[in-house]
Amino acid sequence: MYRYDEFDQTFVAARVTQFRDQVARRLSGELTEEQFRPLRLMNGVYLQLHAYMLRVAIPYGTLSSRQLRKLAFIARRYDKGYGHFTTRQNIQYNWPALVDCPDILDELASVEMHAIQTSGNCIRNVTSDQFAGASADEIEDPRPYAEILRQWSSFHPEYSFLPRKFKIAVNGAAKDRAALQVHDIGYQIVRNSDGETGFAVYVGGGLGRTPLIAHKIRDFLPKADLLAYTDAILRVYNLEGRRDNKYKARIKILVHEKGPDVIAAEVEAEFANHRDAALTLPERDIARIEAYFAPPDLHARDARSAVAEARKAKDPAFARFASQNVAPHKTPGYGVVTISLKPIGGIPGDASATDMEVVASLAERFSADEIRVAHEQNLVLPHVALDDLPAVFDELAAQGLAAANVGLVTDIISCPGLDFCALATARSIPVAQRISERFGDGARADEIGELRINISGCINACGHHHVAHIGILGLEKTGAEAYQITLGGSADESCAVGSLTGRGFSSEGIVDAVEKVVDTYLKIRIGRDEDFLDAFRRVGMKPFKEALYASE
């Protein structure tokens, strides 16, 4: 795990001091809210519907137990006892007092964390695969390159005032768990014919009011050119991106309007003409950063755990958890454990201070002191010995954190919606809760199998509804909440934007509508091995539309 160097610690401390002065001037009336707004946003402080909100960066979703305990302390001391994990692997506090925000930032700095560039028209938190460094299907750990990008982009003078916010994801496995094709830049680690690893480069993805899938503009980029090529893309965008209309300011619009081939040619020309040797990464520097992410010293174990198998045989709840929430690890005898933050009827992504402390303790004892945040709003223990799974499960169950629903119908992604967000046009959380309660965590959820439901409370799509198997978008219509449904979206390597079914549904009718979609899928699928996405791509929209609007 990366540790702050002297420069990191100095500039974060200086930013805290600077923001403390800015907050004091705002509270005294010396600064108006309009004057204060760009200053607070540069430090991750938003003004939401009812209160300020602080968004804390968790670079590439990696945390230590010490850091997670600090997040728990902040939740208990400065908020209402919980935090909300987001689709950008960050955590948000929904109720901090403005006067306390500098103190919170000071607390974060004490454990090498901050809220810098979690907002504003700059390069945001670089995200990655939550199984990075652990997964059995990994080509290479993407986190060193995410860290290199983080260091380079923090306070970058040329890219602190881009036309619009800018998001980068790096994925290191054949399976895309970072949703990289809906990012401004997506870097997929690949291996060329000579056995060298580098990056396939995707540009121009994004959701919001104009959802677009990124285009691959390079099949193979050598590692040494990561910063130089990123710089070339950003130079093109910074020069040509629109600044007159924020709805058309993202790089996805530039790529869409000019065409991916034109943009690719411009980037290659910029790369060739301004190839600064200072941006070429020496192997020794890559190795230095990689050393921070060296895999933990995991003792050799049998690939099959007799302890875990014996528990499975007598405990159906544990067996279900081990089957649904544990993924293969690259080291035999270990697993990657996903902790669902989606208990039946709960608020997706929320974790209490006690929840965080329990997870921190488990990570310290059973997972090499590492925790990951998934963009699906769950937490991950990446290095758990299979022999230790029963003990981990028992402690999670005691805290109500053992929901065995990862990837299932109740593992719902949801933005905060109108309960918190000033931009929202409808509620998201109550809809997620009612869908969760409708389908439960028993035999019915198992029968349905893998199914992704995402909910956004407005067109900004923070809930990633466009790339869900079943996407729900909440809107305001004639003074009432109305919910549109899209089908067939996907955020993985087969990335696709879902198709709209038709007219929307009321708050009272949306859960029934989702149930009709699910029931239709169960009727048309060819055996249990055909998942929702495959079935939808085979038959198309027609049977679902007929089921939803049969009475019309």
C-alpha positions as a printed NumPy array, in Angstrom:
array([[  0.   ,   0.   ,   0.   ],
       [  1.308,   3.434,  -0.918],
       [  2.576,   5.602,   1.944],
       [  2.88 ,   9.386,   1.905],
       [  6.334,  10.788,   1.305],
       [  7.506,  14.121,   2.695],
       [  6.051,  16.05 ,  -0.247],
       [  2.628,  14.416,   0.087],
       [  2.431,  15.182,   3.796],
       [  3.546,  18.775,   3.311],
       [  1.115,  19.702,   0.569],
       [ -1.873,  18.041,   2.262],
       [ -1.082,  19.843,   5.535],
       [ -0.726,  23.148,   3.685],
       [ -4.095,  22.63 ,   1.999],
       [ -5.772,  21.974,   5.361],
       [ -4.319,  25.191,   6.782],
       [ -5.424,  27.142,   3.739],
       [ -8.972,  25.747,   3.896],
       [ -9.261,  26.45 ,   7.62 ],
       [ -8.675,  30.122,   6.843],
       [-11.204,  30.045,   3.989],
       [-13.886,  28.495,   6.202],
       [-13.264,  31.102,   8.898],
       [-13.683,  33.866,   6.336],
       [-16.92 ,  32.307,   5.075],
       [-18.351,  31.95 ,   8.577],
       [-17.439,  35.533,   9.407],
       [-19.212,  36.778,   6.281],
       [-16.015,  37.992,   4.631],
       [-16.663,  35.529,   1.798],
       [-20.082,  35.08 ,   0.195],
       [-21.348,  31.589,  -0.635],
       [-20.71 ,  32.342,  -4.311],
       [-17.103,  33.278,  -3.57 ],
       [-16.656,  30.319,  -1.238],
       [-18.137,  27.72 ,  -3.584],
       [-15.058,  27.069,  -5.796],
       [-12.842,  27.   ,  -2.698],
       [-14.922,  24.401,  -0.862],
       [-15.363,  22.266,  -3.973],
       [-11.586,  22.066,  -4.376],
       [-11.597,  20.43 ,  -0.939],
       [-14.477,  18.037,  -1.555],
       [-17.159,  20.036,   0.298],
       [-20.584,  20.2  ,  -1.386],
       [-23.744,  21.995,  -0.308],
       [-26.464,  19.362,  -0.475],
       [-30.211,  19.523,   0.066],
       [-30.128,  19.731,   3.872],
       [-26.493,  20.265,   4.838],
       [-22.926,  20.288,   3.617],
       [-21.471,  17.018,   2.361],
       [-17.791,  16.029,   2.445],
       [-16.458,  13.578,  -0.148],
       [-13.228,  11.84 ,   0.868],
       [-10.877,  10.325,  -1.716],
       [ -9.988,   6.648,  -1.482],
       [ -7.459,   6.304,  -4.322],
       [ -8.066,   3.118,  -6.36 ],
       [-10.316,   1.944,  -3.515],
       [ -7.503,   0.76 ,  -1.208],
       [ -7.618,   1.278,   2.57 ],
       [ -5.683,   0.09 ,   5.604],
       [ -7.358,  -0.849,   8.885],
       [ -5.96 ,   2.335,  10.433],
       [ -7.546,   4.446,   7.725],
       [-10.925,   2.714,   7.947],
       [-10.929,   3.192,  11.713],
       [-10.303,   6.888,  11.168],
       [-13.255,   7.04 ,   8.776],
       [-15.356,   5.396,  11.49 ],
       [-14.13 ,   7.918,  14.064],
       [-15.078,  10.814,  11.75 ],
       [-18.53 ,   9.324,  11.176],
       [-19.14 ,   9.059,  14.917],
       [-17.536,  12.36 ,  15.97 ],
       [-18.527,  14.705,  13.146],
       [-21.501,  13.102,  11.373],
       [-24.528,  11.005,  12.313],
       [-22.608,   7.807,  12.884],
       [-22.284,   6.508,   9.33 ],
       [-20.683,   7.114,   5.94 ],
       [-21.821,   6.403,   2.394],
       [-19.499,   4.543,  -0.012],
       [-19.911,   5.711,  -3.601],
       [-19.569,   4.416,  -7.152],
       [-16.192,   6.186,  -7.406],
       [-14.722,   4.202,  -4.506],
       [-14.972,   7.282,  -2.253],
       [-16.807,   7.838,   1.019],
       [-19.245,  10.698,   1.631],
       [-20.323,  12.211,   4.933],
       [-23.768,  13.74 ,   4.565],
       [-24.048,  15.838,   7.735],
       [-20.775,  17.571,   8.695],
       [-20.931,  21.111,  10.043],
       [-18.923,  23.507,   7.909],
       [-16.997,  24.727,  10.947],
       [-15.807,  21.128,  11.529],
       [-14.642,  20.426,   7.965],
       [-11.067,  21.678,   8.473],
       [-10.772,  19.495,  11.57 ],
       [-12.032,  16.509,   9.578],
       [ -9.454,  17.185,   6.876],
       [ -6.802,  17.378,   9.596],
       [ -7.922,  14.002,  10.937],
       [ -7.74 ,  12.544,   7.422],
       [ -4.235,  13.925,   6.9  ],
       [ -3.097,  12.115,  10.052],
       [ -3.746,   8.79 ,   8.267],
       [ -2.538,   9.878,   4.823],
       [ -5.957,  10.686,   3.37 ],
       [ -7.578,  13.812,   1.959],
       [-10.549,  15.17 ,  -0.013],
       [ -8.55 ,  17.022,  -2.672],
       [ -9.858,  16.804,  -6.246],
       [-12.964,  14.86 ,  -5.294],
       [-14.851,  17.697,  -6.966],
       [-14.234,  20.439,  -9.492],
       [-13.211,  20.466, -13.152],
       [-10.038,  18.491, -12.589],
       [ -8.806,  14.915, -12.666],
       [-10.865,  13.141, -10.018],
       [-10.048,  10.108,  -7.87 ],
       [ -8.424,   7.445, -10.065],
       [-10.379,   4.205,  -9.692],
       [ -9.473,   0.56 , -10.226],
       [-10.497,  -3.063,  -9.815],
       [-11.435,  -3.794,  -6.206],
       [ -9.779,  -7.234,  -6.509],
       [ -6.474,  -5.712,  -7.686],
       [ -3.381,  -7.538,  -6.46 ],
       [ -5.418, -10.548,  -5.343],
       [ -7.633, -11.905,  -8.112],
       [ -6.812, -15.2  ,  -9.808],
       [ -7.654, -13.757, -13.254],
       [ -5.36 , -10.733, -12.958],
       [ -2.825,  -9.944, -15.69 ],
       [ -1.023,  -7.435, -13.483],
       [ -1.821,  -5.258, -10.461],
       [ -3.16 ,  -1.945, -11.859],
       [ -2.751,   0.043,  -8.632],
       [  0.879,   1.15 ,  -9.143],
       [ -0.186,   2.856, -12.371],
       [ -3.243,   4.366, -10.722],
       [ -0.915,   5.737,  -8.032],
       [  1.471,   7.146, -10.656],
       [ -1.477,   8.899, -12.298],
       [ -2.645,  10.19 ,  -8.893],
       [  0.733,  11.667,  -8.046],
       [  1.112,  13.267, -11.463],
       [ -2.398,  14.736, -11.598],
       [ -2.647,  16.11 ,  -8.044],
       [ -2.454,  19.914,  -8.242],
       [ -1.375,  19.696, -11.891],
       [ -1.302,  23.399, -12.88 ],
       [ -2.446,  22.811, -16.454],
       [ -5.269,  20.418, -15.622],
       [ -6.803,  21.964, -12.501],
       [ -9.344,  23.949, -14.56 ],
       [-10.449,  21.628, -17.343],
       [-13.638,  22.217, -19.344],
       [-15.341,  19.68 , -17.061],
       [-14.564,  16.983, -14.509],
       [-12.314,  14.17 , -15.726],
       [-12.325,  10.528, -14.604],
       [ -9.726,   7.801, -15.17 ],
       [ -9.958,   4.075, -14.43 ],
       [ -7.27 ,   1.378, -14.65 ],
       [ -8.132,  -2.328, -14.838],
       [ -5.69 ,  -5.21 , -14.547],
       [ -7.751,  -8.335, -15.286],
       [ -9.408,  -9.729, -18.391],
       [-12.695,  -9.196, -16.541],
       [-13.424,  -5.48 , -16.352],
       [-14.354,  -4.767, -12.742],
       [-13.529,  -1.039, -13.022],
       [-16.232,  -0.026, -15.559],
       [-13.417,   1.566, -17.561],
       [-15.456,   2.052, -20.75 ],
       [-17.68 ,   4.636, -19.047],
       [-14.706,   6.792, -18.043],
       [-13.071,   9.725, -19.792],
       [ -9.957,   7.567, -20.042],
       [ -9.9  ,   3.834, -19.407],
       [ -6.624,   1.928, -19.256],
       [ -6.883,  -1.851, -19.644],
       [ -3.697,  -3.793, -18.899],
       [ -2.976,  -6.18 , -21.785],
       [ -0.163,  -8.446, -22.917],
       [  1.261,  -8.119, -26.435],
       [  2.62 , -10.831, -28.72 ],
       [  6.084, -10.458, -27.166],
       [  4.729, -11.117, -23.696],
       [  5.135,  -7.489, -22.58 ],
       [  2.416,  -5.829, -20.552],
       [  1.09 ,  -2.395, -21.423],
       [ -2.264,  -0.673, -21.871],
       [ -5.154,  -0.695, -24.291],
       [ -6.417,   2.899, -24.247],
       [-10.113,   3.852, -24.23 ],
       [-11.286,   7.476, -24.478],
       [-14.616,   9.27 , -24.382],
       [-16.846,   7.235, -22.099],
       [-19.295,   8.678, -19.598],
       [-22.87 ,   8.547, -18.349],
       [-25.095,  11.45 , -17.269],
       [-27.609,  13.003, -19.658],
       [-25.613,  11.763, -22.686],
       [-24.394,   8.221, -21.982],
       [-21.598,   7.126, -24.323],
       [-19.26 ,   4.149, -24.411],
       [-15.54 ,   4.889, -24.741],
       [-13.68 ,   4.136, -27.969],
       [-10.418,   2.22 , -28.051],
       [ -7.846,   4.523, -29.643],
       [ -4.738,   2.409, -29.059],
       [ -4.289,  -1.343, -28.805],
       [ -1.003,  -1.236, -26.919],
       [  0.712,   1.551, -25.023],
       [  4.06 ,   0.762, -23.361],
       [  4.078,   1.379, -19.611],
       [  6.835,   3.968, -19.91 ],
       [  4.504,   6.162, -21.984],
       [  1.566,   6.177, -19.55 ],
       [  1.988,   9.792, -18.404],
       [  3.082,  11.142, -21.782],
       [  0.028,   9.641, -23.491],
       [ -2.349,  10.754, -20.752],
       [ -0.872,  14.236, -21.112],
       [ -1.476,  14.138, -24.867],
       [ -5.149,  13.204, -24.398],
       [ -5.646,  15.933, -21.816],
       [ -3.899,  18.559, -23.954],
       [ -6.263,  17.822, -26.84 ],
       [ -9.259,  17.954, -24.524],
       [ -8.136,  21.08 , -22.692],
       [ -7.654,  22.926, -25.985],
       [-10.764,  21.716, -27.793],
       [-13.289,  20.835, -25.075],
       [-16.234,  23.204, -24.874],
       [-16.386,  25.742, -22.077],
       [-19.537,  27.551, -23.185],
       [-21.972,  24.753, -22.269],
       [-21.35 ,  22.463, -19.294],
       [-23.709,  19.851, -20.738],
       [-21.435,  19.483, -23.747],
       [-18.111,  19.996, -22.012],
       [-17.041,  16.39 , -21.311],
       [-14.479,  14.715, -23.544],
       [-17.129,  12.18 , -24.582],
       [-18.924,  14.954, -26.507],
       [-15.697,  16.011, -28.192],
       [-14.998,  12.412, -29.252],
       [-18.584,  11.927, -30.398],
       [-18.715,  15.12 , -32.466],
       [-15.263,  14.901, -34.061],
       [-15.163,  11.122, -34.309],
       [-12.866,   8.667, -32.494],
       [-10.519,   8.311, -35.482],
       [ -9.963,  12.069, -35.636],
       [ -9.371,  12.296, -31.896],
       [ -7.015,   9.32 , -32.012],
       [ -4.987,  11.004, -34.774],
       [ -4.85 ,  14.278, -32.813],
       [ -3.729,  12.477, -29.667],
       [ -1.033,  10.558, -31.549],
       [  0.204,  13.806, -33.134],
       [  0.258,  15.535, -29.748],
       [  2.038,  12.534, -28.274],
       [  4.68 ,  12.597, -31.012],
       [  5.189,  16.365, -31.08 ],
       [  5.283,  17.024, -27.338],
       [  6.839,  13.829, -26.064],
       [  8.543,  15.244, -23.03 ],
       [ 11.34 ,  13.015, -21.779],
       [ 10.426,  14.1  , -18.249],
       [  7.112,  12.254, -18.651],
       [  8.693,   9.001, -19.782],
       [  8.604,   6.616, -16.847],
       [ 11.962,   4.98 , -16.094],
       [ 11.749,   1.323, -15.109],
       [ 13.323,   2.154, -11.738],
       [ 10.486,   4.576, -10.928],
       [  7.84 ,   2.047, -11.913],
       [  9.618,  -0.534,  -9.755],
       [  9.776,   1.908,  -6.843],
       [  5.996,   2.435,  -6.907],
       [  5.32 ,  -1.262,  -7.519],
       [  7.262,  -2.049,  -4.343],
       [  4.56 ,  -0.289,  -2.314],
       [  2.05 ,  -2.778,  -3.7  ],
       [  4.087,  -5.93 ,  -3.206],
       [  1.743,  -8.821,  -2.412],
       [  1.557,  -9.827,   1.237],
       [  3.546, -12.818,   2.432],
       [  0.807, -15.429,   2.338],
       [  1.782, -18.807,   3.762],
       [  1.278, -21.79 ,   1.47 ],
       [ -1.965, -23.635,   2.154],
       [ -4.005, -26.445,   0.651],
       [ -6.175, -25.201,  -2.195],
       [ -9.185, -26.822,  -0.524],
       [ -9.953, -25.985,   3.088],
       [-11.235, -28.906,   5.144],
       [-12.376, -26.451,   7.819],
       [-14.473, -24.413,   5.389],
       [-15.872, -27.483,   3.642],
       [-16.965, -29.026,   6.932],
       [-18.751, -25.798,   7.878],
       [-20.469, -25.647,   4.489],
       [-21.808, -29.148,   4.95 ],
       [-23.646, -28.259,   8.146],
       [-24.426, -24.547,   7.713],
       [-26.447, -23.511,   4.635],
       [-26.045, -19.785,   5.426],
       [-22.26 , -20.092,   5.459],
       [-22.296, -22.226,   2.322],
       [-24.334, -19.591,   0.515],
       [-21.984, -16.831,   1.66 ],
       [-18.9  , -18.781,   0.568],
       [-20.451, -19.445,  -2.821],
       [-21.757, -15.946,  -3.523],
       [-19.357, -13.565,  -1.772],
       [-15.97 , -15.278,  -2.146],
       [-13.944, -15.057,  -5.37 ],
       [-10.817, -17.049,  -6.315],
       [ -7.483, -15.685,  -5.108],
       [ -4.236, -15.942,  -7.073],
       [ -2.665, -17.779,  -4.1  ],
       [ -4.021, -21.296,  -3.453],
       [ -5.842, -21.627,  -0.154],
       [ -7.063, -18.019,  -0.091],
       [-10.164, -16.161,  -1.225],
       [-11.272, -12.607,  -1.957],
       [-14.246, -11.812,   0.297],
       [-16.801,  -9.173,  -0.67 ],
       [-18.778,  -7.713,   2.229],
       [-22.177,  -6.629,   1.014],
       [-23.33 ,  -3.198,   2.188],
       [-26.791,  -4.103,   0.883],
       [-28.655,  -5.888,   3.683],
       [-32.259,  -6.622,   2.782],
       [-34.159,  -3.368,   3.26 ],
       [-30.967,  -1.416,   3.95 ],
       [-29.532,   1.687,   2.291],
       [-27.049,   0.669,  -0.436],
       [-23.499,   1.76 ,   0.331],
       [-24.104,   2.97 ,   3.88 ],
       [-21.867,   1.706,   6.684],
       [-22.12 ,   2.637,  10.332],
       [-19.062,   3.562,  12.384],
       [-19.334,   0.198,  14.118],
       [-19.597,  -1.6  ,  10.765],
       [-16.355,   0.056,   9.667],
       [-14.596,  -0.827,  12.913],
       [-15.634,  -4.473,  12.607],
       [-14.347,  -4.635,   9.02 ],
       [-11.109,  -2.9  ,  10.047],
       [-10.555,  -5.463,  12.781],
       [-11.222,  -8.353,  10.39 ],
       [ -8.793,  -6.905,   7.848],
       [ -6.117,  -6.552,  10.501],
       [ -6.454, -10.13 ,  11.668],
       [ -7.434, -11.989,   8.501],
       [ -6.637,  -9.92 ,   5.379],
       [ -3.073,  -8.589,   5.581],
       [ -4.434,  -5.27 ,   6.904],
       [ -6.105,  -4.389,   3.587],
       [ -9.636,  -3.327,   2.678],
       [-10.962,  -2.369,  -0.729],
       [-13.967,  -0.287,  -1.742],
       [-15.849,  -1.571,  -4.799],
       [-17.561,   0.774,  -7.248],
       [-20.636,  -1.382,  -6.608],
       [-20.668,   0.196,  -3.107],
       [-19.423,  -2.844,  -1.203],
       [-16.273,  -3.504,   0.846],
       [-13.703,  -6.223,   0.146],
       [-11.245,  -8.234,   2.242],
       [ -8.754,  -9.207,  -0.482],
       [ -6.525, -11.804,   1.233],
       [ -8.517, -14.192,   3.425],
       [ -7.311, -17.757,   4.083],
       [-10.085, -20.226,   3.312],
       [ -9.458, -21.795,   6.734],
       [-10.406, -18.433,   8.273],
       [-13.656, -18.006,   6.343],
       [-15.884, -19.423,   9.116],
       [-14.455, -16.998,  11.682],
       [-14.806, -14.041,   9.287],
       [-18.379, -15.041,   8.44 ],
       [-19.377, -15.391,  12.105],
       [-18.149, -11.895,  12.964],
       [-19.788, -10.385,   9.905],
       [-23.058, -12.149,  10.737],
       [-22.954, -10.843,  14.302],
       [-22.758,  -7.299,  12.91 ],
       [-25.437,  -7.865,  10.238],
       [-22.877,  -7.739,   7.423],
       [-23.137, -11.292,   6.102],
       [-25.742, -10.785,   3.361],
       [-24.872, -13.387,   0.714],
       [-26.173, -11.371,  -2.217],
       [-23.144, -10.091,  -4.125],
       [-24.067,  -9.834,  -7.809],
       [-27.678, -10.839,  -7.154],
       [-30.93 ,  -8.926,  -7.558],
       [-30.652,  -7.233,  -4.136],
       [-27.035,  -6.074,  -4.615],
       [-28.422,  -2.751,  -5.832],
       [-26.324,   0.293,  -6.715],
       [-28.09 ,   3.503,  -5.722],
       [-27.223,   7.177,  -5.495],
       [-28.464,   9.145,  -2.422],
       [-31.245,  10.704,  -4.527],
       [-33.725,  13.266,  -3.299],
       [-33.233,  12.28 ,   0.336],
       [-29.918,  14.169,   0.255],
       [-28.907,  15.529,  -3.136],
       [-29.809,  19.041,  -4.277],
       [-29.642,  17.948,  -7.924],
       [-31.952,  14.963,  -7.579],
       [-35.446,  14.901,  -9.042],
       [-36.676,  11.722,  -7.313],
       [-35.889,   9.403,  -4.445],
       [-33.573,   6.463,  -5.015],
       [-33.062,   4.957,  -1.578],
       [-36.694,   4.002,  -0.812],
       [-37.03 ,   2.356,  -4.225],
       [-33.869,   0.31 ,  -3.628],
       [-35.148,  -0.719,  -0.205],
       [-38.543,  -1.824,  -1.519],
       [-37.026,  -3.828,  -4.388],
       [-34.659,  -5.474,  -1.92 ],
       [-37.521,  -6.401,   0.384],
       [-39.61 ,  -7.699,  -2.526],
       [-36.978, -10.171,  -3.726],
       [-35.294, -10.976,  -0.4  ],
       [-32.215, -13.121,   0.097],
       [-33.63 , -16.624,  -0.118],
       [-34.516, -19.167,  -2.772],
       [-36.15 , -16.609,  -5.057],
       [-32.992, -14.505,  -5.333],
       [-30.962, -17.666,  -5.972],
       [-33.383, -18.748,  -8.706],
       [-32.998, -15.395, -10.472],
       [-29.206, -15.581, -10.351],
       [-26.853, -12.79 , -11.421],
       [-28.762,  -9.577, -12.033],
       [-27.645,  -5.965, -11.766],
       [-30.163,  -3.28 , -10.752],
       [-28.908,   0.317, -10.556],
       [-30.929,   3.375,  -9.53 ],
       [-30.267,   7.082, -10.165],
       [-32.323,   9.916,  -8.717],
       [-31.625,  12.274, -11.618],
       [-30.198,  12.483, -15.126],
       [-26.654,  12.913, -13.781],
       [-26.638,   9.118, -13.351],
       [-24.507,   8.816, -10.206],
       [-26.192,   5.427,  -9.717],
       [-24.885,   4.23 , -13.125],
       [-28.392,   3.187, -14.176],
       [-27.481,   3.28 , -17.882],
       [-25.126,   0.298, -17.539],
       [-27.301,  -1.921, -15.346],
       [-29.122,  -5.009, -16.558],
       [-32.189,  -3.222, -15.177],
       [-31.663,   0.512, -14.834],
       [-34.036,   2.856, -13.036],
       [-33.999,   6.631, -13.501],
       [-36.077,   8.799, -11.192],
       [-37.496,  12.015, -12.639],
       [-40.028,  14.646, -11.68 ],
       [-43.163,  14.691, -13.839],
       [-45.983,  17.171, -13.181],
       [-44.978,  17.445,  -9.551],
       [-44.709,  13.704,  -8.89 ],
       [-41.888,  11.175,  -8.992],
       [-41.766,   9.042, -12.125],
       [-39.34 ,   6.232, -12.873],
       [-38.071,   5.14 , -16.281],
       [-36.687,   1.64 , -16.868],
       [-33.825,   0.707, -19.173],
       [-32.81 ,  -2.862, -19.976],
       [-29.691,  -4.529, -21.307],
       [-26.963,  -2.304, -19.936],
       [-23.588,  -3.619, -18.856],
       [-20.518,  -2.054, -17.185],
       [-18.025,  -4.857, -17.817],
       [-15.896,  -5.72 , -20.853],
       [-19.107,  -6.138, -22.908],
       [-20.085,  -2.578, -21.948],
       [-23.445,  -1.363, -23.262],
       [-25.982,   1.365, -22.551],
       [-29.442,   0.044, -21.725],
       [-32.502,   0.654, -23.889],
       [-35.56 ,   2.524, -22.623],
       [-38.651,   0.344, -22.234],
       [-41.199,   3.125, -22.715],
       [-43.181,   5.425, -20.465],
       [-42.237,   5.701, -16.82 ],
       [-43.876,   4.322, -13.703],
       [-45.082,   5.954, -10.514],
       [-43.334,   5.554,  -7.187],
       [-46.096,   3.132,  -6.215],
       [-45.764,   1.127,  -9.434],
       [-42.02 ,   0.896, -10.033],
       [-41.375,  -2.17 ,  -7.857],
       [-44.194,  -4.109,  -9.542],
       [-42.749,  -3.104, -12.909],
       [-39.312,  -4.436, -11.951],
       [-40.937,  -7.671, -10.832],
       [-42.632,  -8.016, -14.239],
       [-39.277,  -7.614, -15.948],
       [-37.715, -10.279, -13.735],
       [-40.632, -12.687, -14.173],
       [-40.432, -12.249, -17.942],
       [-36.746, -13.084, -17.86 ],
       [-37.412, -16.265, -15.871],
       [-39.997, -17.336, -18.472],
       [-37.829, -16.754, -21.544],
       [-34.388, -17.861, -20.382],
       [-32.952, -21.097, -21.701],
       [-31.943, -22.911, -18.544],
       [-30.424, -21.402, -15.44 ],
       [-27.1  , -20.871, -17.156],
       [-28.506, -18.105, -19.37 ],
       [-28.188, -14.893, -17.381],
       [-30.365, -11.822, -17.82 ],
       [-28.008, -10.017, -20.178],
       [-27.614, -13.011, -22.498],
       [-31.367, -13.572, -22.542],
       [-32.104,  -9.922, -23.296],
       [-29.547,  -9.823, -26.096],
       [-31.066, -12.968, -27.58 ],
       [-34.742, -11.936, -27.567],
       [-34.61 ,  -8.137, -27.474],
       [-37.025,  -5.705, -25.867],
       [-40.344,  -7.054, -27.192],
       [-41.382,  -9.6  , -24.506],
       [-40.398,  -7.232, -21.708],
       [-42.307,  -4.349, -23.217],
       [-45.368,  -6.525, -23.698],
       [-45.259,  -7.567, -20.038],
       [-44.846,  -4.001, -18.793],
       [-47.512,  -2.381, -20.94 ],
       [-49.919,  -5.274, -21.542],
       [-52.962,  -3.322, -20.371],
       [-52.42 ,  -0.396, -22.747]])
